[in-house]
Structure formats: structure tokens, C-alpha cells
């Protein structure tokens, strides 16, 4: 069996199955880890933290941390249009683990998701974590929010709402910036190889993932445009 542990869980189907709002939002939650060390971290725990912990522990894994790609309630917990969503705060009530975010996201996740500073580990782009013996690289990709980040783990990239298989995150919510998103997509993710599987934050496509090379050929937001033309089309 591979040392790599990876679970892609769709809310409304694999977790929170009775939550109609979860089914509508179609968020993915990811759990990545080292099978040999039996350690795992969760990426974007929202909707059903206790169920998530049960899934991880049923696989014989121990949750040692959480990573949040950005502060929005469907990824970190909080409220959307008056609909409450359990998230990181509820996860911490189940398991006291460090929560890894980009430093620029600190005030947003504190205000919108209610996560206390004592639970947060602040990072700069390029910082690395270890899950067991396996490295994780955190890549700051602002634009959808000020502190959005992607997670590179064992040759796979988890993109949150920075990049979807066909499209990218919106920039008209607090902390969004279309110029920064253009820079993130065209420069900060430029070094990601075509052979890298991309795992997005939402199930907006029939496929659960795709190779970066395929996305570069089919996703219009990755078309080789200059900044002015990109902004005219997508901001």
C-alpha cells in the first residue's frame, strides 16, 4: 500500500448528507497524510467536523493539523446568508490541532470564522510542513481573498477557490482583488508542472480532478493573456 493517504470528500454526499445547503455548495474537503506515520491533516474542514474526524479515525489515521485555503464560511465555517456552517471552531472542539494559514488571512479568519489567534499558525508563501515524513508546501495565491493559498503535497496541488478545473474564484467579495488573482494564476502557479493533478475546492465539474496540463489547455483563465486583457475578460 502507498505511503500517501488521500481522501477527497464531497459535502452533501460523503459528509453532511442531510444538509441541503451543503449539497448546493458542493465543497470538497481533503484529508492528506502519511500512512506509515498514521498522521493526517484536513484541508478546508466545514459542515460536519465530527463526521470528518470519525472518517479519518476509521481509516486508522490520527488528525494532527488543519489547513485553511481561505476564510470563506464554506471552507472554514461561519455563516452564509444567515445559514450557519460548522467549521474550524467545531473541529478544534473535537481535536486540538494547529490551524495553518497564510499570515495575510489572519484577520479575516478571526473575524469571519471566529478562530482564535492561539489556534493559528501563520505562514509565508513557500513554507513547508511535515505530515509524518511527507512534506507539504504552502503557496500564497491571493486574489480570491487576501490570504488564499494552495497546498502542494506529493506532486498534487489542492487549489481551494483560486483555480477550478474550468474557471477561477470570484474577486468581488471582501479581500478579493482581480489583479492579484491574475498574478497568482499567471506567475505564482506558473511553476506547477503539467503532470500535476489539480484538486479544486468545489465540485463544479463532472471530473473530481484534472492534470494541470489539461487545465492549461481548456481553462480560459489560464489563457496566455496580458494583464489588461485578462482583467477585461475575467475581473
C-alpha distance (Angstrom), angle and dihedral (degrees) to the residues before:
residue distance angle dihedral
X1 . . .
X2 3.80 . .
X3 3.79 118.9 .
X4 3.80 87.9 -133.1
X5 3.80 116.5 94.2
X6 3.81 117.3 -162.7
X7 3.79 131.5 165.2
X8 3.80 122.7 179.1
X9 3.80 107.8 -164.0
X10 3.80 124.0 -172.7
X11 3.80 115.0 -150.5
X12 3.76 113.4 -128.6
X13 3.80 89.5 30.7
X14 3.81 109.7 42.9
X15 3.81 97.2 17.9
X16 3.82 132.9 19.4
X17 3.80 89.3 18.5
X18 3.80 93.6 170.1
X19 3.81 94.1 50.8
X20 3.81 108.5 101.2
X21 3.81 91.2 -170.8
X22 3.81 89.9 54.8
X23 3.80 90.4 52.6
X24 3.80 89.6 50.5
X25 3.81 93.9 50.2
X26 3.84 93.9 46.6
X27 3.79 96.8 -158.2
X28 3.76 122.9 177.8
X29 3.79 120.0 -139.0
X30 3.80 117.2 -162.6
X31 3.77 130.8 -157.6
X32 3.79 116.2 -166.8
X33 3.76 128.4 179.5
X34 3.78 155.9 131.8
X35 3.80 112.4 -81.4
X36 3.80 92.6 -162.6
X37 3.80 92.2 55.5
X38 3.83 91.8 35.0
X39 3.81 88.7 -134.0
X40 3.81 125.9 136.0
X41 3.78 141.4 170.5
X42 3.78 127.9 -154.1
X43 3.80 123.9 -131.0
X44 3.83 114.4 -147.3
X45 3.78 103.2 -9.8
X46 3.81 108.9 -162.3
X47 3.82 140.2 143.7
X48 3.83 100.8 19.8
X49 3.81 113.7 25.0
X50 3.80 95.5 163.0
X51 3.80 91.4 51.5
X52 3.79 88.6 49.1
X53 3.81 92.4 53.2
X54 3.80 89.8 49.0
X55 3.82 91.2 52.5
X56 3.81 92.6 49.9
X57 3.79 94.2 46.9
X58 3.81 92.4 45.3
X59 3.82 85.4 60.3
X60 3.79 89.3 55.9
X61 3.81 92.8 -108.2
X62 3.80 129.8 131.2
X63 3.81 119.1 -138.3
X64 3.80 108.9 -128.6
X65 3.79 102.9 166.6
X66 3.78 150.7 -8.6
X67 3.79 132.2 -128.3
X68 3.81 122.1 -159.0
X69 3.79 117.5 -157.9
X70 3.83 91.4 -161.7
X71 3.78 141.9 -19.5
X72 3.83 101.9 -100.3
X73 3.79 113.7 127.5
X74 3.80 95.3 -117.9
X75 3.81 88.1 60.0
X76 3.81 103.8 32.6
X77 3.81 106.2 16.4
X78 3.77 132.1 -101.2
X79 3.79 128.9 105.8
X80 3.80 137.0 -46.9
X81 3.81 117.4 -165.7
X82 3.78 89.7 -23.3
X83 3.81 93.7 -48.8
X84 3.82 109.3 124.8
X85 3.81 117.4 -137.7
X86 3.77 123.4 -166.2
X87 3.77 113.4 -132.7
X88 3.77 144.9 139.3
X89 3.81 95.2 -14.2
X90 3.80 90.6 56.3
X91 3.81 90.8 44.9
X92 3.80 90.0 54.5
X93 3.79 89.4 52.9
X94 3.81 87.3 58.2
X95 3.81 98.6 40.2
X96 3.79 127.1 7.8
X97 3.80 102.0 -133.6
X98 3.82 134.6 149.9
X99 3.80 115.8 -96.3
X100 3.80 113.8 -142.4
X101 3.81 119.7 -150.3
X102 3.79 139.1 152.1
X103 3.80 110.3 -92.6
X104 3.82 91.6 -119.3
X105 3.80 89.6 63.2
X106 3.80 96.2 56.6
X107 3.80 99.7 98.3
X108 3.78 92.6 42.0
X109 3.79 97.0 52.4
X110 3.79 91.3 43.3
X111 3.81 93.0 52.2
X112 3.80 100.9 36.4
X113 3.81 103.5 31.0
X114 3.80 97.9 28.5
X115 3.80 95.4 -128.8
X116 3.80 112.1 157.9
X117 3.79 121.7 -126.2
X118 3.80 90.5 -120.4
X119 3.81 89.5 67.2
X120 3.81 97.0 47.7
X121 3.79 129.2 93.4
X122 3.79 109.3 -162.2
X123 3.80 120.5 -145.8
X124 3.77 142.3 -172.8
X125 3.79 122.6 -140.0
X126 3.77 112.3 -76.1
X127 3.80 95.4 26.8
X128 3.79 114.5 143.8
X129 3.79 133.1 -142.5
X130 3.76 129.1 -168.6
X131 3.78 124.6 -133.6
X132 3.75 101.2 -169.0
X133 3.81 100.8 -50.4
X134 3.81 95.8 -26.5
X135 3.82 120.1 100.4
X136 3.80 125.2 -134.1
X137 3.82 121.3 -162.9
X138 3.81 120.9 -154.4
X139 3.82 114.5 -148.6
X140 3.80 118.8 -164.4
X141 3.82 108.0 -135.1
X142 3.83 107.7 171.2
X143 3.77 122.5 -173.3
X144 3.78 107.3 81.2
X145 3.80 84.4 54.5
X146 3.78 131.9 -7.3
X147 3.80 94.2 -102.8
X148 3.79 102.9 30.5
X149 3.78 114.1 148.9
X150 3.80 140.4 -172.3
X151 3.79 123.0 -144.7
X152 3.80 122.7 -136.6
X153 3.80 113.7 -160.5
X154 3.78 126.7 168.4
X155 3.81 93.6 -26.7
X156 3.80 95.3 -44.0
X157 3.80 127.2 107.4
X158 3.79 124.7 -146.9
X159 3.80 106.6 -161.3
X160 3.81 107.2 -177.3
X161 3.79 107.0 -162.7
X162 3.81 95.7 -30.6
X163 3.79 93.8 89.4
X164 3.79 131.8 10.8
X165 3.77 126.0 -171.3
X166 3.80 87.6 -100.9
X167 3.78 111.6 18.3
X168 3.79 138.1 -4.9
X169 3.78 139.7 -106.8
X170 3.78 121.5 -67.7
X171 3.78 119.8 -105.3
X172 3.81 102.8 -157.1
X173 3.81 97.0 88.6
X174 3.82 124.9 88.7
X175 3.79 110.0 -65.7
X176 3.79 93.9 17.9
X177 3.79 121.1 132.1
X178 3.83 123.8 177.0
X179 3.80 94.1 -158.5
X180 3.80 90.6 54.7
X181 3.79 91.4 47.0
X182 3.80 90.8 52.8
X183 3.80 89.3 51.6
X184 3.80 91.8 47.5
X185 3.79 93.6 51.1
X186 3.79 97.8 40.0
X187 3.82 100.2 36.8
X188 3.81 114.7 13.0
X189 3.81 93.5 48.2
X190 3.80 95.2 36.0
X191 3.81 92.2 98.9
X192 3.81 93.6 56.4
X193 3.79 105.8 111.1
X194 3.80 123.4 -121.8
X195 3.81 89.5 -117.6
X196 3.82 93.4 60.7
X197 3.83 115.4 111.4
X198 3.81 110.9 -129.7
X199 3.80 119.1 -145.8
X200 3.84 112.0 -167.9
X201 3.79 130.1 -155.2
X202 3.81 95.6 -115.7
X203 3.79 138.0 40.4
X204 3.79 94.5 -122.4
X205 3.81 93.1 139.0
X206 3.79 135.1 50.8
X207 3.80 91.2 -114.9
X208 3.82 117.1 70.2
X209 3.81 92.1 -144.7
X210 3.81 142.5 -4.7
X211 3.78 139.7 -162.8
X212 3.78 116.7 -92.3
X213 3.80 90.1 -122.8
X214 3.79 91.0 58.2
X215 3.79 91.8 46.8
X216 3.80 91.1 50.5
X217 3.80 88.6 55.8
X218 3.81 97.9 44.5
X219 3.82 109.0 26.4
X220 3.82 110.8 86.0
X221 3.81 93.8 -153.8
X222 3.81 88.1 67.5
X223 3.79 94.0 51.7
X224 3.84 111.3 127.7
X225 3.81 96.1 -102.7
X226 3.78 128.9 148.0
X227 3.79 116.4 -114.3
X228 3.82 96.5 -98.2
X229 3.78 93.9 51.8
X230 3.82 92.8 43.4
X231 3.79 91.5 51.6
X232 3.79 91.3 47.3
X233 3.80 90.2 55.5
X234 3.79 104.0 36.1
X235 3.81 114.1 18.0
